């Protein structure tokens, strides 16, 4: 934070910028190559006029409304709109697979632990059977 960097363009122009914040999305392949600047700075770096815009990202209060909003804006403005679920489908798939593996390992551990406890109790009963038989033979009741 606060460091000054120089951004070079494809055409050879160099622009000094200052780092004012760091954002991590959690996706390393995106975080390693993507940075954010305000719109005026991006237009100046690219050498484009003030009406030049490539992407617009919109933050919603309700993430579940994103697919319907994207479809509505595609129809209304004749643009390509991608909702967060479609954009992060790969991340969601990875999360689902990780959850599935976690549950499978947990269930396997519980089954193995259950068989271990069963075997210990079973062995204790077999070891005590001779003692129980002697006590019954000497007159003790089943209770």
N, CA, C and O atoms as a DFTB+ gen file, in Angstrom:
572 C
 N C O
     1  1       0.844      -1.177       0.000
     2  2       0.000       0.000       0.000
     3  2       0.892       1.244       0.000
     4  3       1.869       1.331       0.744
     5  1       0.532       2.194      -0.846
     6  2       1.275       3.443      -0.901
     7  2       2.450       3.413      -1.865
     8  3       3.015       4.466      -2.161
     9  1       2.840       2.238      -2.367
    10  2       3.954       2.156      -3.314
    11  2       3.548       2.774      -4.645
    12  3       2.376       2.780      -5.022
    13  1       4.548       3.291      -5.339
    14  2       4.326       3.832      -6.675
    15  2       4.827       2.816      -7.697
    16  3       5.907       2.244      -7.552
    17  1       4.014       2.605      -8.735
    18  2       4.390       1.670      -9.794
    19  2       4.276       2.391     -11.128
    20  3       3.650       3.447     -11.223
    21  1       4.886       1.812     -12.158
    22  2       4.760       2.341     -13.504
    23  2       4.095       1.289     -14.368
    24  3       4.547       0.146     -14.439
    25  1       3.018       1.688     -15.023
    26  2       2.268       0.797     -15.897
    27  2       2.645       1.136     -17.329
    28  3       2.556       2.290     -17.748
    29  1       3.068       0.123     -18.076
    30  2       3.401       0.365     -19.484
    31  2       2.301      -0.208     -20.364
    32  3       1.749      -1.272     -20.082
    33  1       1.998       0.504     -21.418
    34  2       0.945       0.079     -22.337
    35  2       1.560      -0.670     -23.510
    36  3       2.780      -0.716     -23.664
    37  1       0.704      -1.249     -24.326
    38  2       1.163      -1.973     -25.503
    39  2       1.842      -1.018     -26.487
    40  3       2.787      -1.395     -27.180
    41  1       1.352       0.217     -26.538
    42  2       1.918       1.197     -27.471
    43  2       3.216       1.818     -26.949
    44  3       3.842       2.606     -27.658
    45  1       3.633       1.481     -25.729
    46  2       4.900       1.975     -25.188
    47  2       4.768       3.117     -24.207
    48  3       5.774       3.593     -23.682
    49  1       3.574       3.563     -23.950
    50  2       3.376       4.648     -22.982
    51  2       3.580       4.159     -21.558
    52  3       3.274       3.009     -21.245
    53  1       4.096       5.025     -20.691
    54  2       4.333       4.671     -19.294
    55  2       3.541       5.633     -18.422
    56  3       3.614       6.849     -18.599
    57  1       2.780       5.077     -17.473
    58  2       1.958       5.870     -16.573
    59  2       2.312       5.540     -15.129
    60  3       2.269       4.373     -14.741
    61  1       2.663       6.547     -14.321
    62  2       2.919       6.292     -12.900
    63  2       1.596       6.187     -12.137
    64  3       0.705       7.016     -12.321
    65  1       1.471       5.179     -11.292
    66  2       0.271       4.986     -10.466
    67  2       0.692       4.681      -9.036
    68  3       1.820       4.259      -8.781
    69  1      -0.229       4.901      -8.116
    70  2       0.009       4.631      -6.705
    71  2      -0.943       3.528      -6.255
    72  3      -2.126       3.558      -6.592
    73  1      -0.434       2.545      -5.490
    74  2      -1.272       1.456      -4.964
    75  2      -2.011       1.992      -3.740
    76  3      -1.393       2.380      -2.749
    77  1      -3.340       2.007      -3.822
    78  2      -4.139       2.535      -2.715
    79  2      -4.927       1.445      -1.993
    80  3      -5.536       1.711      -0.957
    81  1      -4.923       0.237      -2.520
    82  2      -5.643      -0.854      -1.868
    83  2      -5.304      -2.177      -2.520
    84  3      -4.836      -2.226      -3.658
    85  1      -5.548      -3.245      -1.786
    86  2      -5.297      -4.596      -2.297
    87  2      -6.579      -5.402      -2.127
    88  3      -7.188      -5.415      -1.058
    89  1      -6.968      -6.065      -3.194
    90  2      -8.178      -6.886      -3.180
    91  2      -7.815      -8.301      -3.594
    92  3      -7.100      -8.498      -4.577
    93  1      -8.303      -9.288      -2.850
    94  2      -8.097     -10.688      -3.198
    95  2      -9.449     -11.363      -3.349
    96  3     -10.277     -11.339      -2.438
    97  1      -9.662     -11.968      -4.516
    98  2     -10.934     -12.641      -4.766
    99  2     -10.919     -14.075      -4.260
   100  3     -11.975     -14.681      -4.081
   101  1      -9.714     -14.630      -4.023
   102  2      -9.596     -16.017      -3.601
   103  2      -9.255     -16.939      -4.755
   104  3      -8.970     -18.117      -4.543
   105  1      -9.279     -16.416      -5.982
   106  2      -8.896     -17.188      -7.157
   107  2      -7.523     -16.699      -7.600
   108  3      -7.400     -15.597      -8.135
   109  1      -6.491     -17.507      -7.382
   110  2      -5.113     -17.085      -7.622
   111  2      -4.882     -16.687      -9.073
   112  3      -4.172     -15.718      -9.341
   113  1      -5.476     -17.426     -10.017
   114  2      -5.245     -17.101     -11.422
   115  2      -5.828     -15.739     -11.798
   116  3      -5.344     -15.104     -12.735
   117  1      -6.846     -15.285     -11.093
   118  2      -7.396     -13.955     -11.335
   119  2      -6.593     -12.902     -10.570
   120  3      -6.247     -11.857     -11.122
   121  1      -6.302     -13.180      -9.310
   122  2      -5.581     -12.209      -8.478
   123  2      -4.193     -11.892      -9.010
   124  3      -3.703     -10.781      -8.807
   125  1      -3.545     -12.834      -9.685
   126  2      -2.190     -12.609     -10.187
   127  2      -2.138     -11.722     -11.428
   128  3      -1.080     -11.179     -11.746
   129  1      -3.249     -11.565     -12.132
   130  2      -3.206     -10.824     -13.396
   131  2      -4.155      -9.632     -13.453
   132  3      -4.096      -8.868     -14.417
   133  1      -5.009      -9.443     -12.487
   134  2      -6.027      -8.417     -12.586
   135  2      -5.777      -7.303     -11.582
   136  3      -5.400      -7.550     -10.436
   137  1      -5.995      -6.068     -12.035
   138  2      -5.898      -4.923     -11.141
   139  2      -7.035      -3.968     -11.486
   140  3      -7.658      -4.086     -12.541
   141  1      -7.298      -3.030     -10.597
   142  2      -8.407      -2.106     -10.776
   143  2      -7.907      -0.674     -10.715
   144  3      -7.069      -0.330      -9.881
   145  1      -8.428       0.154     -11.604
   146  2      -8.182       1.597     -11.581
   147  2      -9.517       2.270     -11.830
   148  3     -10.474       1.626     -12.259
   149  1      -9.582       3.566     -11.560
   150  2     -10.840       4.245     -11.855
   151  2     -10.998       4.397     -13.367
   152  3     -10.026       4.257     -14.110
   153  1     -12.183       4.675     -13.811
   154  2     -12.515       4.675     -15.235
   155  2     -11.712       5.708     -16.019
   156  3     -11.229       5.413     -17.112
   157  1     -11.565       6.897     -15.483
   158  2     -10.814       7.942     -16.183
   159  2      -9.360       7.539     -16.404
   160  3      -8.799       7.794     -17.469
   161  1      -8.746       6.910     -15.398
   162  2      -7.355       6.462     -15.519
   163  2      -7.241       5.375     -16.574
   164  3      -6.311       5.400     -17.380
   165  1      -8.160       4.424     -16.589
   166  2      -8.127       3.349     -17.583
   167  2      -8.277       3.918     -18.992
   168  3      -7.572       3.500     -19.911
   169  1      -9.182       4.858     -19.162
   170  2      -9.368       5.462     -20.480
   171  2      -8.110       6.215     -20.911
   172  3      -7.742       6.174     -22.085
   173  1      -7.451       6.895     -19.984
   174  2      -6.229       7.642     -20.285
   175  2      -5.094       6.680     -20.654
   176  3      -4.356       6.929     -21.607
   177  1      -4.953       5.573     -19.893
   178  2      -3.902       4.592     -20.178
   179  2      -4.116       3.953     -21.547
   180  3      -3.160       3.761     -22.297
   181  1      -5.355       3.626     -21.874
   182  2      -5.654       2.980     -23.154
   183  2      -5.700       3.970     -24.314
   184  3      -5.735       3.566     -25.476
   185  1      -5.700       5.266     -24.001
   186  2      -5.773       6.279     -25.049
   187  2      -7.128       6.321     -25.716
   188  3      -7.222       6.554     -26.921
   189  1      -8.170       6.102     -24.952
   190  2      -9.527       6.059     -25.477
   191  2     -10.313       7.286     -25.010
   192  3      -9.939       7.918     -24.022
   193  1     -11.400       7.628     -25.711
   194  2     -12.222       8.777     -25.287
   195  2     -13.010       8.467     -24.016
   196  3     -13.022       7.331     -23.541
   197  1     -13.666       9.489     -23.472
   198  2     -14.391       9.347     -22.197
   199  2     -15.599       8.426     -22.282
   200  3     -16.072       7.958     -21.246
   201  1     -16.112       8.149     -23.460
   202  2     -17.286       7.273     -23.586
   203  2     -16.893       5.817     -23.816
   204  3     -17.753       4.995     -24.129
   205  1     -15.613       5.481     -23.667
   206  2     -15.126       4.114     -23.887
   207  2     -15.238       3.311     -22.596
   208  3     -14.623       3.651     -21.586
   209  1     -16.044       2.224     -22.642
   210  2     -16.224       1.333     -21.485
   211  2     -16.278      -0.093     -22.018
   212  3     -16.981      -0.369     -22.990
   213  1     -15.528      -1.009     -21.375
   214  2     -15.564      -2.410     -21.808
   215  2     -16.412      -3.271     -20.888
   216  3     -17.172      -4.114     -21.364
   217  1     -16.299      -3.079     -19.597
   218  2     -17.034      -3.901     -18.630
   219  2     -17.660      -3.005     -17.573
   220  3     -17.114      -1.964     -17.208
   221  1     -18.808      -3.434     -17.098
   222  2     -19.447      -2.789     -15.947
   223  2     -19.765      -3.883     -14.944
   224  3     -20.458      -4.845     -15.275
   225  1     -19.268      -3.747     -13.721
   226  2     -19.545      -4.703     -12.643
   227  2     -20.530      -4.041     -11.689
   228  3     -20.320      -2.905     -11.262
   229  1     -21.592      -4.741     -11.360
   230  2     -22.634      -4.194     -10.503
   231  2     -22.756      -5.061      -9.260
   232  3     -22.886      -6.282      -9.352
   233  1     -22.713      -4.420      -8.097
   234  2     -22.854      -5.142      -6.823
   235  2     -24.315      -5.060      -6.385
   236  3     -24.888      -3.975      -6.293
   237  1     -24.904      -6.222      -6.118
   238  2     -26.293      -6.301      -5.682
   239  2     -26.365      -6.630      -4.194
   240  3     -25.462      -7.268      -3.653
   241  1     -27.416      -6.204      -3.545
   242  2     -27.618      -6.551      -2.147
   243  2     -28.038      -8.011      -2.006
   244  3     -27.688      -8.666      -1.024
   245  1     -28.789      -8.524      -2.987
   246  2     -29.260      -9.912      -2.965
   247  2     -28.600     -10.668      -4.109
   248  3     -28.942     -10.459      -5.273
   249  1     -27.657     -11.547      -3.783
   250  2     -26.897     -12.278      -4.814
   251  2     -27.790     -13.232      -5.598
   252  3     -27.473     -13.570      -6.738
   253  1     -28.888     -13.670      -5.015
   254  2     -29.798     -14.588      -5.693
   255  2     -30.533     -13.903      -6.844
   256  3     -31.066     -14.576      -7.727
   257  1     -30.565     -12.568      -6.841
   258  2     -31.251     -11.828      -7.903
   259  2     -30.365     -11.640      -9.131
   260  3     -30.841     -11.148     -10.155
   261  1     -29.100     -12.015      -9.056
   262  2     -28.152     -11.767     -10.143
   263  2     -28.555     -12.413     -11.475
   264  3     -28.504     -11.730     -12.498
   265  1     -28.954     -13.697     -11.518
   266  2     -29.309     -14.286     -12.826
   267  2     -30.478     -13.585     -13.509
   268  3     -30.445     -13.358     -14.718
   269  1     -31.504     -13.242     -12.747
   270  2     -32.664     -12.576     -13.359
   271  2     -32.309     -11.161     -13.797
   272  3     -32.775     -10.702     -14.840
   273  1     -31.480     -10.456     -13.006
   274  2     -31.059      -9.108     -13.387
   275  2     -30.214      -9.158     -14.657
   276  3     -30.377      -8.310     -15.534
   277  1     -29.324     -10.127     -14.770
   278  2     -28.474     -10.246     -15.956
   279  2     -29.325     -10.472     -17.205
   280  3     -29.086      -9.853     -18.242
   281  1     -30.310     -11.353     -17.107
   282  2     -31.189     -11.615     -18.252
   283  2     -31.988     -10.378     -18.628
   284  3     -32.172     -10.085     -19.810
   285  1     -32.464      -9.651     -17.620
   286  2     -33.251      -8.442     -17.877
   287  2     -32.407      -7.382     -18.581
   288  3     -32.870      -6.745     -19.527
   289  1     -31.159      -7.191     -18.120
   290  2     -30.291      -6.179     -18.728
   291  2     -29.849      -6.589     -20.130
   292  3     -29.659      -5.730     -20.991
   293  1     -29.681      -7.895     -20.370
   294  2     -29.360      -8.351     -21.728
   295  2     -30.468      -7.973     -22.695
   296  3     -30.198      -7.496     -23.797
   297  1     -31.711      -8.184     -22.290
   298  2     -32.850      -7.830     -23.148
   299  2     -32.992      -6.322     -23.278
   300  3     -33.213      -5.811     -24.376
   301  1     -32.866      -5.609     -22.169
   302  2     -33.128      -4.174     -22.153
   303  2     -32.078      -3.371     -22.927
   304  3     -32.427      -2.450     -23.665
   305  1     -30.796      -3.712     -22.766
   306  2     -29.730      -2.908     -23.357
   307  2     -29.030      -3.589     -24.537
   308  3     -28.090      -3.021     -25.094
   309  1     -29.463      -4.789     -24.930
   310  2     -28.865      -5.547     -26.020
   311  2     -27.353      -5.712     -25.810
   312  3     -26.547      -5.364     -26.672
   313  1     -26.997      -6.252     -24.640
   314  2     -25.594      -6.471     -24.269
   315  2     -25.424      -7.907     -23.793
   316  3     -26.401      -8.639     -23.636
   317  1     -24.177      -8.301     -23.566
   318  2     -23.882      -9.613     -22.970
   319  2     -23.681      -9.410     -21.480
   320  3     -22.727      -8.747     -21.074
   321  1     -24.557      -9.965     -20.660
   322  2     -24.479      -9.824     -19.204
   323  2     -24.226     -11.200     -18.594
   324  3     -24.921     -12.168     -18.907
   325  1     -23.231     -11.274     -17.727
   326  2     -22.879     -12.533     -17.065
   327  2     -23.117     -12.368     -15.570
   328  3     -22.575     -11.455     -14.949
   329  1     -23.927     -13.252     -14.994
   330  2     -24.173     -13.167     -13.550
   331  2     -23.044     -13.855     -12.794
   332  3     -22.235     -14.574     -13.381
   333  1     -23.000     -13.627     -11.483
   334  2     -21.896     -14.125     -10.656
   335  2     -21.840     -15.642     -10.621
   336  3     -20.755     -16.217     -10.525
   337  1     -22.982     -16.296     -10.698
   338  2     -22.993     -17.756     -10.663
   339  2     -22.383     -18.332     -11.943
   340  3     -21.659     -19.327     -11.896
   341  1     -22.670     -17.715     -13.066
   342  2     -22.091     -18.168     -14.328
   343  2     -20.595     -17.847     -14.383
   344  3     -19.802     -18.655     -14.867
   345  1     -20.214     -16.669     -13.889
   346  2     -18.812     -16.262     -13.914
   347  2     -17.951     -17.118     -12.985
   348  3     -16.786     -17.377     -13.284
   349  1     -18.514     -17.553     -11.868
   350  2     -17.763     -18.339     -10.881
   351  2     -18.173     -19.804     -10.864
   352  3     -18.069     -20.461      -9.829
   353  1     -18.634     -20.322     -11.988
   354  2     -19.090     -21.718     -12.046
   355  2     -17.965     -22.687     -11.712
   356  3     -18.191     -23.701     -11.051
   357  1     -16.755     -22.380     -12.167
   358  2     -15.617     -23.256     -11.889
   359  2     -15.319     -23.288     -10.393
   360  3     -15.031     -24.349      -9.837
   361  1     -15.386     -22.134      -9.743
   362  2     -15.151     -22.058      -8.301
   363  2     -16.213     -22.837      -7.534
   364  3     -15.895     -23.537      -6.573
   365  1     -17.469     -22.722      -7.950
   366  2     -18.570     -23.441      -7.303
   367  2     -18.398     -24.948      -7.458
   368  3     -18.631     -25.703      -6.515
   369  1     -17.988     -25.385      -8.652
   370  2     -17.771     -26.816      -8.881
   371  2     -16.673     -27.335      -7.969
   372  3     -16.800     -28.410      -7.384
   373  1     -15.591     -26.567      -7.847
   374  2     -14.494     -26.955      -6.953
   375  2     -14.950     -27.040      -5.516
   376  3     -14.560     -27.957      -4.794
   377  1     -15.777     -26.090      -5.085
   378  2     -16.290     -26.105      -3.708
   379  2     -17.172     -27.319      -3.471
   380  3     -17.088     -27.956      -2.420
   381  1     -18.013     -27.640      -4.438
   382  2     -18.893     -28.806      -4.292
   383  2     -18.088     -30.093      -4.202
   384  3     -18.413     -30.975      -3.408
   385  1     -17.048     -30.205      -5.005
   386  2     -16.211     -31.417      -4.972
   387  2     -15.470     -31.509      -3.644
   388  3     -15.368     -32.590      -3.064
   389  1     -14.945     -30.370      -3.154
   390  2     -14.258     -30.371      -1.849
   391  2     -15.213     -30.781      -0.735
   392  3     -14.838     -31.551       0.149
   393  1     -16.443     -30.275      -0.770
   394  2     -17.434     -30.650       0.247
   395  2     -17.760     -32.138       0.174
   396  3     -17.877     -32.801       1.205
   397  1     -17.904     -32.661      -1.034
   398  2     -18.198     -34.085      -1.206
   399  2     -17.069     -34.941      -0.649
   400  3     -17.319     -35.931       0.038
   401  1     -15.831     -34.565      -0.940
   402  2     -14.679     -35.322      -0.427
   403  2     -14.626     -35.235       1.091
   404  3     -14.346     -36.234       1.755
   405  1     -14.892     -34.051       1.655
   406  2     -14.887     -33.886       3.112
   407  2     -15.914     -34.788       3.773
   408  3     -15.616     -35.445       4.771
   409  1     -17.132     -34.824       3.220
   410  2     -18.178     -35.673       3.793
   411  2     -17.814     -37.150       3.670
   412  3     -18.035     -37.920       4.605
   413  1     -17.259     -37.551       2.531
   414  2     -16.894     -38.956       2.329
   415  2     -15.816     -39.384       3.329
   416  3     -15.900     -40.469       3.904
   417  1     -14.810     -38.542       3.536
   418  2     -13.749     -38.872       4.494
   419  2     -14.312     -38.922       5.911
   420  3     -13.957     -39.812       6.684
   421  1     -15.180     -37.984       6.260
   422  2     -15.774     -37.966       7.606
   423  2     -16.597     -39.222       7.866
   424  3     -16.488     -39.830       8.931
   425  1     -17.412     -39.606       6.903
   426  2     -18.241     -40.807       7.071
   427  2     -17.365     -42.048       7.185
   428  3     -17.637     -42.931       7.998
   429  1     -16.306     -42.116       6.368
   430  2     -15.390     -43.261       6.432
   431  2     -14.730     -43.354       7.800
   432  3     -14.624     -44.440       8.371
   433  1     -14.287     -42.218       8.326
   434  2     -13.673     -42.219       9.658
   435  2     -14.650     -42.666      10.739
   436  3     -14.276     -43.413      11.644
   437  1     -15.895     -42.214      10.651
   438  2     -16.900     -42.629      11.641
   439  2     -17.171     -44.132      11.564
   440  3     -17.319     -44.789      12.595
   441  1     -17.235     -44.674      10.358
   442  2     -17.468     -46.120      10.201
   443  2     -16.304     -46.917      10.780
   444  3     -16.516     -47.896      11.496
   445  1     -15.074     -46.502      10.474
   446  2     -13.896     -47.202      10.999
   447  2     -13.869     -47.127      12.525
   448  3     -13.593     -48.123      13.194
   449  1     -14.156     -45.941      13.074
   450  2     -14.175     -45.788      14.535
   451  2     -15.272     -46.656      15.155
   452  3     -15.067     -47.250      16.214
   453  1     -16.433     -46.731      14.502
   454  2     -17.527     -47.569      15.000
   455  2     -17.149     -49.038      15.039
   456  3     -17.448     -49.725      16.016
   457  1     -16.499     -49.532      13.995
   458  2     -16.050     -50.926      13.992
   459  2     -14.998     -51.169      15.064
   460  3     -14.975     -52.238      15.673
   461  1     -14.132     -50.198      15.304
   462  2     -13.117     -50.337      16.358
   463  2     -13.761     -50.461      17.725
   464  3     -13.371     -51.319      18.517
   465  1     -14.742     -49.616      18.014
   466  2     -15.437     -49.677      19.308
   467  2     -16.187     -50.993      19.445
   468  3     -16.166     -51.612      20.509
   469  1     -16.855     -51.429      18.364
   470  2     -17.577     -52.694      18.393
   471  2     -16.625     -53.853      18.713
   472  3     -16.944     -54.707      19.540
   473  1     -15.470     -53.881      18.065
   474  2     -14.503     -54.970      18.299
   475  2     -13.980     -54.967      19.732
   476  3     -13.809     -56.030      20.327
   477  1     -13.727     -53.789      20.290
   478  2     -13.244     -53.711      21.678
   479  2     -14.293     -54.243      22.643
   480  3     -13.974     -55.032      23.533
   481  1     -15.544     -53.817      22.473
   482  2     -16.619     -54.283      23.357
   483  2     -16.854     -55.789      23.189
   484  3     -17.083     -56.499      24.169
   485  1     -16.798     -56.258      21.970
   486  2     -16.985     -57.682      21.700
   487  2     -15.904     -58.520      22.387
   488  3     -16.199     -59.563      22.970
   489  1     -14.664     -58.062      22.315
   490  2     -13.563     -58.789      22.957
   491  2     -13.718     -58.784      24.481
   492  3     -13.418     -59.782      25.137
   493  1     -14.183     -57.674      25.042
   494  2     -14.404     -57.617      26.490
   495  2     -15.456     -58.637      26.925
   496  3     -15.308     -59.292      27.957
   497  1     -16.511     -58.764      26.131
   498  2     -17.565     -59.725      26.461
   499  2     -17.014     -61.145      26.409
   500  3     -17.266     -61.937      27.316
   501  1     -16.265     -61.476      25.359
   502  2     -15.702     -62.826      25.247
   503  2     -14.731     -63.135      26.381
   504  3     -14.664     -64.268      26.858
   505  1     -13.976     -62.119      26.812
   506  2     -13.047     -62.341      27.923
   507  2     -13.793     -62.569      29.236
   508  3     -13.312     -63.322      30.083
   509  1     -14.943     -61.946      29.427
   510  2     -15.697     -62.063      30.676
   511  2     -16.638     -63.257      30.709
   512  3     -17.203     -63.562      31.759
   513  1     -16.820     -63.942      29.579
   514  2     -17.770     -65.058      29.535
   515  2     -17.398     -66.171      30.525
   516  3     -18.282     -66.749      31.157
   517  1     -16.110     -66.476      30.667
   518  2     -15.691     -67.534      31.606
   519  2     -15.988     -67.116      33.042
   520  3     -16.438     -67.929      33.849
   521  1     -15.733     -65.829      33.365
   522  2     -16.016     -65.338      34.716
   523  2     -17.511     -65.379      35.017
   524  3     -17.913     -65.729      36.127
   525  1     -18.315     -65.031      34.053
   526  2     -19.773     -65.056      34.228
   527  2     -20.257     -66.499      34.425
   528  3     -21.123     -66.759      35.260
   529  1     -19.698     -67.422      33.659
   530  2     -20.090     -68.838      33.785
   531  2     -19.743     -69.374      35.172
   532  3     -20.535     -70.114      35.755
   533  1     -18.583     -69.018      35.712
   534  2     -18.177     -69.473      37.055
   535  2     -19.112     -68.883      38.105
   536  3     -19.538     -69.590      39.018
   537  1     -19.440     -67.588      37.987
   538  2     -20.349     -66.961      38.954
   539  2     -21.736     -67.630      38.910
   540  3     -22.342     -67.854      39.957
   541  1     -22.237     -67.947      37.716
   542  2     -23.542     -68.605      37.623
   543  2     -23.491     -70.003      38.227
   544  3     -24.443     -70.436      38.877
   545  1     -22.393     -70.702      38.017
   546  2     -22.265     -72.064      38.554
   547  2     -22.214     -72.059      40.069
   548  3     -22.622     -73.031      40.705
   549  1     -21.721     -70.982      40.656
   550  2     -21.637     -70.922      42.120
   551  2     -22.927     -70.390      42.750
   552  3     -23.025     -70.297      43.974
   553  1     -23.936     -70.036      41.904
   554  2     -25.226     -69.683      42.461
   555  2     -25.675     -68.247      42.271
   556  3     -26.766     -67.890      42.714
   557  1     -24.895     -67.435      41.645
   558  2     -25.344     -66.066      41.395
   559  2     -26.427     -66.051      40.351
   560  3     -26.418     -66.858      39.421
   561  1     -27.381     -65.116      40.504
   562  2     -28.462     -65.019      39.521
   563  2     -28.006     -64.204      38.300
   564  3     -26.943     -63.585      38.323
   565  1     -28.803     -64.212      37.261
   566  2     -28.462     -63.506      36.019
   567  2     -28.358     -61.999      36.258
   568  3     -27.538     -61.336      35.623
   569  1     -29.171     -61.445      37.158
   570  2     -29.127     -60.020      37.453
   571  2     -27.827     -59.669      38.112
   572  3     -27.596     -58.506      38.441
